[in-house]
Structures are given as structure tokens and as C-alpha cells.
Amino acid sequence: MDHASLSVNDLDRSEHFYTSVLGLIRLANFGTVRILLHRPTSFLLALVRHEDAPGDRFTELNTGLDHLGFSVSSRDQLMAWERRLDDLGVEYTPIRDMEFGAHLNFRDPDHIALELSTSNSTLTGWFDELRERDIPQKEIDARLAEYLALQRSAAGTPGP
């Protein structure tokens, strides 16, 4: 992904959140638009204040954005982020282990849902393989079904 653009209610408050919590830096201020940069990846995040916006709080229940996800390299990094969010007083859900890794969810000042996640070795292996060769959709579906069945079996959860 190259960039994302979020509509916000208060540019100063949102810029402060994204720079202090996620470590982004302001690249440009165009009055009603602020462009923030994640230096290690060059990912750009635009914060936009629309003049006629109603000022409602974000909800993922509306059609459009559900959440914005950022990757970290390990579960240890997720744990460090959990401590950081705690230190900064940012509300979050505890780390959740899922089928393909783990994630940590939190919200920005406009209640926009944000996620930090890390992939497990199975998923990163599949990503590596998908970069190297075209895998037919039937094979992807079969491998996924087999993997999820093994996960459910290991957890003692009945299948579909």
C-alpha cells in the first residue's frame, strides 16, 4: 500500500495522535490536509478535514473503511506496542492470537479502528510462495481448509 487518507474532525488532535503514538512525522500541511510519513516504509497517511463534514464519530458499521492495519515483525513487538499504548493512555484490546498470527486493536481520537498485527510462520511461508509462483485458487482453498481443520482439531474446536 502506498497511502491512506482519513477524514478527521480535528487536524491538530489527529496529527498529535499519529505522530506521538505511531511515530509518523508531518511531511506537509496544506491547511485542510496534513500528510504524515512513516519513515522506515515511506507509507503516507493523509489526514483530511472536510469543511461540510457532520463531525460524527467513526463507526466500522458504515459501508467503507472497517479498520486500518499496520504490520509488526513479531509477537514481542506487539507486546511492546501494548505497553506503549498503555503508557500513552490509549485504549486498546488485549493481544489476540488468531489462525494466522496475532493482533492488537485500538482507536484514534475520531474512533477510527486501527490494528497492529504480526503473521505466523505459516502465513509468511504462504506469502513467500505466492510471490514465487502462481498458485491456482482451488489449491489455495484446499490448503486453507486443511490448515483451518488442523487448527480447529488442535484447539479441540468442532469444524463447520
C-alpha positions as CSV (number, residue, x, y, z in Angstrom):
1,M,0.0,0.0,0.0
2,D,1.2,3.5,-0.9
3,H,-1.0,5.6,1.3
4,A,-4.3,6.0,3.1
5,S,-6.4,9.1,3.7
6,L,-8.6,9.5,6.7
7,S,-11.3,12.1,7.3
8,V,-11.0,13.6,10.8
9,N,-12.7,16.1,12.9
10,D,-9.7,17.9,14.4
11,L,-6.5,18.0,12.4
12,D,-4.3,19.1,15.3
13,R,-5.6,16.4,17.6
14,S,-5.3,13.7,15.0
15,E,-1.8,14.8,13.9
16,H,-0.7,14.7,17.6
17,F,-2.1,11.2,18.0
18,Y,-0.5,9.7,14.8
19,T,2.9,11.4,15.5
20,S,3.1,10.6,19.2
21,V,1.5,7.1,19.1
22,L,2.7,5.7,15.8
23,G,5.8,7.9,15.3
24,L,4.8,9.4,12.0
25,I,6.2,12.8,11.0
26,R,4.5,15.6,9.3
27,L,5.6,15.9,5.7
28,A,3.2,18.6,4.6
29,N,0.4,20.9,5.9
30,F,-2.0,22.1,3.3
31,G,-4.4,23.7,5.7
32,T,-7.3,21.2,5.5
33,V,-5.0,18.3,4.7
34,R,-1.9,17.0,6.6
35,I,0.4,14.5,5.1
36,L,2.2,12.3,7.6
37,L,5.1,9.9,6.8
38,H,6.2,6.6,8.3
39,R,9.9,7.0,7.6
40,P,11.0,3.3,7.5
41,T,8.4,2.3,4.9
42,S,7.6,5.6,3.2
43,F,3.9,4.9,3.9
44,L,1.9,8.2,3.7
45,L,-1.1,8.9,5.8
46,A,-3.3,11.9,4.8
47,L,-5.5,13.5,7.5
48,V,-8.3,15.5,5.9
49,R,-10.7,17.9,7.5
50,H,-13.8,18.4,5.2
51,E,-15.5,21.7,5.7
52,D,-19.0,20.3,5.5
53,A,-18.4,17.1,7.4
54,P,-21.0,16.5,10.1
55,G,-18.4,15.7,12.7
56,D,-19.8,12.3,13.5
57,R,-17.6,9.7,15.3
58,F,-16.3,6.9,13.1
59,T,-18.0,3.5,13.0
60,E,-16.9,0.5,11.1
61,L,-20.6,-0.5,10.7
62,N,-21.0,2.0,7.9
63,T,-20.0,1.0,4.4
64,G,-16.4,1.9,3.7
65,L,-13.4,1.5,5.9
66,D,-13.5,-1.2,8.6
67,H,-10.1,-0.6,10.1
68,L,-6.6,0.3,9.1
69,G,-3.9,-2.3,9.8
70,F,-0.2,-1.9,10.3
71,S,2.2,-4.8,10.5
72,V,4.9,-5.5,13.1
73,S,7.5,-8.2,12.8
74,S,6.8,-10.3,15.9
75,R,4.5,-11.0,18.8
76,D,7.2,-9.5,21.1
77,Q,6.8,-6.2,19.1
78,L,3.0,-6.5,19.7
79,M,3.7,-6.8,23.4
80,A,5.9,-3.7,23.3
81,W,3.2,-1.8,21.5
82,E,0.7,-2.9,24.1
83,R,3.0,-1.4,26.8
84,R,3.4,1.8,24.7
85,L,-0.3,2.2,24.2
86,D,-0.8,1.7,28.0
87,D,1.9,4.3,28.8
88,L,0.2,6.8,26.4
89,G,-3.3,6.1,27.8
90,V,-4.6,4.8,24.5
91,E,-7.5,2.4,24.9
92,Y,-6.9,-1.0,23.3
93,T,-8.0,-4.6,23.3
94,P,-5.5,-7.2,24.6
95,I,-3.4,-9.1,22.0
96,R,-5.5,-11.7,20.4
97,D,-4.0,-14.9,18.9
98,M,-5.7,-15.9,15.7
99,E,-5.4,-18.5,12.9
100,F,-2.7,-16.7,11.0
101,G,-0.9,-14.7,13.8
102,A,-1.8,-12.1,16.4
103,H,-3.2,-8.6,16.5
104,L,-3.8,-5.7,18.8
105,N,-6.7,-3.2,18.2
106,F,-7.0,0.4,19.3
107,R,-8.8,3.6,18.2
108,D,-7.7,7.1,17.2
109,P,-9.3,10.3,18.5
110,D,-12.1,10.0,16.0
111,H,-12.7,6.4,17.0
112,I,-11.2,5.1,13.7
113,A,-10.3,1.4,14.2
114,L,-6.6,0.7,14.0
115,E,-4.8,-2.6,14.2
116,L,-1.2,-3.8,14.7
117,S,-0.6,-7.4,13.6
118,T,2.0,-10.0,13.0
119,S,1.8,-13.1,10.8
120,N,2.7,-16.5,12.0
121,S,5.2,-18.7,10.1
122,T,2.5,-20.5,8.1
123,L,1.2,-17.3,6.6
124,T,4.6,-15.8,5.9
125,G,5.6,-19.0,4.2
126,W,2.4,-18.8,2.1
127,F,3.2,-15.2,1.2
128,D,6.7,-16.2,0.2
129,E,5.4,-19.0,-2.0
130,L,2.7,-16.7,-3.6
131,R,5.4,-14.2,-4.5
132,E,7.4,-17.0,-6.3
133,R,4.7,-18.8,-8.2
134,D,1.0,-18.6,-9.3
135,I,-1.0,-20.9,-7.1
136,P,-4.4,-21.9,-8.5
137,Q,-7.4,-20.7,-6.4
138,K,-8.5,-24.4,-5.9
139,E,-5.1,-25.2,-4.3
140,I,-5.3,-22.1,-2.1
141,D,-8.8,-23.0,-1.0
142,A,-7.8,-26.7,-0.3
143,R,-4.7,-25.7,1.6
144,L,-6.6,-23.2,3.7
145,A,-9.4,-25.7,4.5
146,E,-6.8,-28.3,5.6
147,Y,-4.9,-25.7,7.7
148,L,-8.0,-24.5,9.4
149,A,-9.2,-28.0,10.1
150,L,-5.8,-28.8,11.8
151,Q,-6.1,-25.6,13.8
152,R,-9.6,-26.5,15.0
153,S,-8.5,-30.0,15.8
154,A,-5.5,-28.8,17.8
155,A,-7.8,-26.4,19.7
156,G,-10.5,-29.1,20.3
157,T,-13.0,-27.0,18.3
158,P,-15.5,-28.7,16.1
159,G,-15.4,-27.9,12.4
160,P,-18.1,-26.5,10.2
